Structures are given as structure tokens and as C-alpha cells.
Amino acid sequence: MTAGTGQTLVVTSGIENVRELVARTRYVVFGFDGPICQLFSGPSAAALARARLDRLTEPDLRAVLTEEERDPADPYRVLTAVAGRHPGGEALARLDAWLTGTELEAVRTAMPTAYADPLIHTWAALGARLAVATGTSARAVTSYLDARGLTPRFAPYIFGRAPHPGTSASRPAALERALSAMGAEPDISLMIGAAPEDHAAAHRAGVRFLGYARHPARARTLREAGVPARCVTDSLEPLLRTLREPS
């Protein structure tokens, strides 16, 4: 097990490790899609696939995208690409508005991640300061948190995709804004994320990272991005159970 700035602590190899992780953590930054909920699940996932294919073939985007970027598999990647080459452009604004709309629609059918709600309530009740840092629109995040009664546990530390995406649209920027706003010290901070970009953001900010991967394919993606297998968990239950243990 390792500890210290920029290193990852293990929660899946033994209860002692979970206890140390919890004991060292005073600031927790959650990613959104994955650690808190499954944003695009069930019918919303299929609807998004159809909608983004239509959107990415519209003339205004076809004119600014490369052939590779027209792959509809990841609209967030497309948004980043357009933001990098055409910051402040009309195509970028339209794409961001469309993506925000699909996220807000998806919130209505998003599935809560197992153990996430009680983990959030328990950690906050024990005095930890919590934040959200994500590439998802802050409007969609707040909509979901409001519906679940979770907003008071995070507010005002909810940092999502910037209203006008550009350099501040990235996960590193969102995480850094969250840490700065909370006055968080890296050595006692933890990010729980589900994407390689979350891990990269945590590494850049010098905070520990826990990868959440509900499915083996997601775990494999994290490992391929450099997250050690022992630093990926398929359940938040060990954290919750440890927090609830008598001290």
C-alpha cells in the first residue's frame, strides 16, 4: 500500500487499507457519472446513441470535425476537440447546448450507484467536506442531486462543464477548482472517479485516486490508463461499512 501526495491508496485488498484510506481523508471529490449515478442507463442510453449520431452529422459540425471525431461513441471527446480548435465558436455553443439537454433528459432515468447515497450522507455527517468535479454539465449534476436530496451535502462545491466550454471545460480544471474552493490539502484529499480522465486529473492535482468500475470493461479501461488493478473497486460498500464502524 502506498500513501502520500499524488499516490493511490488501495481499498480492495483488505479492511486495514480501507480504514487507513478513510482515516486520512478529509476532502472527497466525486466524479458524477459512475461514482454517484449511472447517468445514461436503460432507454436513455439508446436514445442518446441515436440522437448523437444525428447531431454529429449535421452540417455545422461536419465542417469542423475530423473523420475520426465524427465517431458518435463519445460526444464529450467531440466537445473537447471542437473547444480546442474553435473556442467560443457557434458550433461549440450549439454542441454544448445539445449535450446539456441530453444530460438533463438522462437525469430523469439515471440509476443511483449502489451505496453512493448513504456513503455521501455518512461521510458528510462525519465531517468530511465533499465536492463534485465532472465533465458533465453542472446543471445536470445539480438536477440529479436535488432530486436525491444530496445537494446540501455538496453545495456550493459542484463543478461541472463550463457554460461556455474552452480551457476550463476539462476535468483537471474542474478538480482544481473544487480543491481550491474547499481549501483542500492534497495529502488528505481523495478523488473517486470512473474515467481515465479522472485519474489524470487527480495525478495532476497531486491527490489520491480511487477508481470505481462497475463492469470489468471499465476496470480494464482504467488499468490501461495506468491505474493499478489494486486501486480499482467495483463497489463503494467497503468505504461505507468502514465509515459506519465504531471508532
Summary of the structure (lengths in Angstrom):
residues: 247
radius of gyration: 17.9
end to end distance: 21.8
largest distance: 60.7
contacts: 839
relative contact order: 0.19
helix: 54%
strand: 14%
